[in-house]
Amino acid sequence: MSAAPGDVKRIGAGELRTFIQDAGELKKGTLLYDGGQLLNLARYENKLFCDAKGSGASPYKVSLVYSDAPAPAFKGRCSCPARTFNTAFCKHAAALLVAWARAPESFAVSEAPPPGAPGGDTARKSVKKGSANAQAMMKSGVEQVGTLVRELGVSGVATIGGDRIEQMEKLAEALRENRLRRLSARTLDLAALLRGQAAGGRQARGAPRGALPAVAYANVMADLLLTARKLEKHLAGEPLDERHVEELVGKTWKASDRKPAGDLTLVEYAFSTRTTSDDFVIRESRFIDLESGRHVSEKQILPVFLAKRTEPKRSFAGEVLAGARATTYPGYPPLRVDFSDLGDKRPLDAGALEAVLARALPDVGAALAALQEHRKDVFAPDLVPVAVLTDTLFARGARLAAVDDKGEALHLPDDPALEERLAGSLRDARLRALLGDVGIDAALPTLWPLAAVVEGPLGLELRAVLDQGLAARGGPLEGSAWNAAAREAGASPAAIALGEVREELAEALVTGLTGLSARATDPLAARLRDLRLEKQAALLQALPQRPEPADRLDDFIKLYQVLEMALVRLAGATQIDRASTERVPTYESVAVARPDKTLSPDEVARRRAAGAMNRYVAAVHHARYYASLPASELVASIFPIWADGTATPTIARTFAPLGAEAIAAAEKALTVKAGRVAKLTAVRVLQAVVLHGGPARAEATAMLGKVAEHAKDAGLRALARDALDVIELTHAAPSGGPGNDAVRARRAARLGRVHELAKALGAAPTKEERLEALKALSELGDLAALPAFRRAFYADASREVREEAAYALAQLGDVEMVETFVRMLASRGVDEREAKIAAYALGFLGDVRGLSELLSAYADGYKPGIVADAIRAFGPVALTPLVDLIESRPELAKRAAALDALKKMDDTAVAACLVERIEARRGDADLADRAPLYLKLADVHAHSRREVATALISALSSAPGKEAQAAVKAAQKALGVVKRSK
């Protein structure tokens, strides 16, 4: 409907998206309107007005101004904080337009704008809110938090209902608006914990369904109480340290408030993008300064609606910012910086990485000391950034530990995604240092790594480990799960005992301090005395003697915090006995406890599938098994052994001294039509032969040159190029010189292009731009692109980008992704699209470890055409398992896809496989029953048909029974000896 001059156009609900482009704000506005949050709806001339309930003491004043020119449009204004960002529609303005679209009759017609309404034609200036009023609002918020913590501490959580949780969430919003940022965040954390319990969700590893994670709950309660007490003192006149202002309250720091920092030499080791619980997008670069060793960060912080139309901050990966200048914000490490001059940018080189190592903490003990010093300030962030020299990862059970040259270990988080990404970063490289954040996971000092400095065949490299690591911390381990993890990680009995005491105190807080009695505290106090914590034991025993439960809360929280620090000291570093460990051949920087015996690949696969063995222990068993086989068997049985990505390093070492035999085997693998991993293994074997030296070296080098130049497979070309570079660096000029310089210059040019495209893939704002970067990076065909592809696969917001990244990883032969793809395919009942991606990717890779799940999917009838194509792509390695499956499930032979898979395999191999089965069953009573199936499978090739028919006639001619004679007759028809019946 059109509007009269000076009036407001009527619109329907279907037109809302015409005026409100941000779907998120429209959704929020609809929820506000539906929830009855709008008051005093009014219309005056071409303006709409209302009051919107908010988290503050007074409602927000909202208005919309309608205009026809140059096109129909509404402009919103609101007194809420979103006005700071000059958005056309905050959620309150969106709600007002929803009201106009749905119920225009509910708007009262006014003769003048409501008093104080934004956009009104009044000449009166609003009264400026004084600082006293703002302080009063802060004081009120602190008091509300104190009341909440006191009530929960006294009565426990048993009576908390959904309405109380909603009140906490609204309180958190009000706290944020009143600049009580830490209280706001912790109140939201508390509400989330309680809502999770109410929903019956799993809250912690090892916790029963619906159980509240007691330690996490107690940690949040302690933080809320301590923060409230600190702010009470501040509001009473005690000044806050600038760092505490930034952490507890927040402030817009002007340039004059910040400290200048010059002559920085920065290397970016992590870049992340994350969205906070209150809908802000944070893009962050994490740097280490090569001059001082300090960690700093550059952040771009925007509300979600504004981030969509703002150019994202760029990453500086692969560069050194030399002579950069900036100002630093008050706060804790990593100090936030605002650049005024990026300095002279140069490519990241070995010299800069040597400087990173020189500035890193020397050992695990120094990292723990830094953590303990950091944790002395109860208001410091949970994590402190470090770079620490470590040369080994120790894999024990489900958890990894970073080990220094003294054998001291710092735990890594129990995170399967981290294990996979570390495996990708450390394959074929030696660990030199880890960069990331140190904190506490339950009571275990833990390093969340973001990047690793490694030394590969071509020198030092900085490899990303977990780009989203700044926001990737999981919840703490709870209860028996923590105890099991602590024991497995090698924590001392004293640390485990103190951890159990602290857990029981957390449980007491969950149930409420009203029920805290001497019967509960006396046994715990006795255990504290056994640990020589006399003062803490006395404080605990004194708590039940106070008649008012509310009077127990402060000292209870104080005791809980003191025990955390004692627990950190007791847990400390774990000592690893290197003499009892064994290096993992595939990952020279990873060690495992030495296995008592060697398991077969089939048994390893079974245990891996059951979750009873990690990838590193599995790699040791694989290496032992393949190393035990004689070279003659490895040469004769290229398939399936060469198609197992975990066997590649062992095979390369075994074949290195074999010279001509090794070249012949590699040539055989390279000339087979399918099976990418076997070809990748062949390239590794050729490289090993050249590096070993001897007469075969020239021939192996020439063959590598042909692969690098002419192979159609991008992964093969990339691997062969890298092999030739390693050979040239190792043999042509081992002590440096023109040869080395030429290789490094050539690689630097390629790496520059890789980094350029990787940045676009990681930070481009649109899906189309990221896809374009991914395509260009794939066409480049360089193995240095693997980390960027992995980041996109794990973290990109677009499913289409993640899918293309999966294919790119498979095309480049990233065998570290096999287990991930297998899990995706195994979850085909949950996510069909992800499973389809996995099937394609496993076919591209051709790693024998993925074949079993593909065959299982095929037997289930899942996407038979796609899965059959993937199985066929494995080449000869898939033949025997596929025939085994069809023999066990003869009905599968009726599928055209099964016969098509065999048809595209080598006819000689198909014939040999089937004839071998006939000979093995010669004389068996069931051979005649199986004969029709063998003939049907053999019929895909003329050669295999002749061979199989001949073998059946030979095996069954003298066999008694009608079935045998019928089988002979069918075989003769296949040979043309007897005419086929029409």
Secondary structure, DSSP 8 states (H G I E B T S, - for coil): ----TTS-----GGGHHHH---HHHHHHHHHHHHTT-EEEEEEETTEEEEEE--SSSS-EEEEEEEE-SSS-EEEEEESSGGGGGT-S--HHHHHHHHHHHH-GGGSEE-SS--TT-TT-----------HHHHHHHHHHHHHHHHHHHHHHHHH-STT--HHHHHHHHHHHHHHHHTT-HHHHHHHHHHHHHHHHHHHT---STT--TT---HHHHHHHHHHHHHHHHHHHHHHTT----HHHIIIII-----GGGSEEEEEEEEEEEEEEEEE-TTSEEEEEEEEEETTT--EEEEEEEEEHHHHTTS------TTEEEEEEEEEE-SSSSSEEEEEEE--EEEE--HHHHHHHHHHSBSSHHHHHHHHHHHHTSTTS-S-EEEEEE--EEEEETTEEEEE-TTSEEEE----HHHHHHHHHHHTTSEEEEEEEEEEEETTEEEEEEEEEEEEETTEEEEEES-TTGGG-------HHHHHHHHHHTT--HHHHHHHHHHHHHHHHHHH-GGG--HHHHHHHHHHHHHTT-HHHHHHHHHGGGSSSGGGGHHHHHHHHHHHHHHHHHHH--EE--GGGEEEETTEEEEEEE--SS---HHHHHHHHHTT-S-HHHHHHHHHHHHHHS-HHHHHHTHHHHTT-GGGHHHHHHHHGGGTHHHHHHHHHHHHSSS-HHHHHHHHHHHHHHHHH-STTHHHHHHHHHHHHHH-S-HHHHHHHHHHHHHHIIIII-TT-SHHHHHHHHHHHHHHHHHHHHHHHHHH-SSHHHHHHHHHHHHHHT-GGGHHHHHHHHHH-S-HHHHHHHHHHHHHTT-GGGHHHHHHHHHTTTT-HHHHHHHHHHHHHH--GGGHHHHHHHHHTTSSHHHHHHHHHHTGGGGHHHHHHHHHHSGGGGGSHHHHHHHHTS-HHHHHHHHHHHHHHTTT-TTHHHHHHHHHHHHTTSHHHHHHHHHHHHHHHTT--SHHHHHHHHHHHHHHTSS----
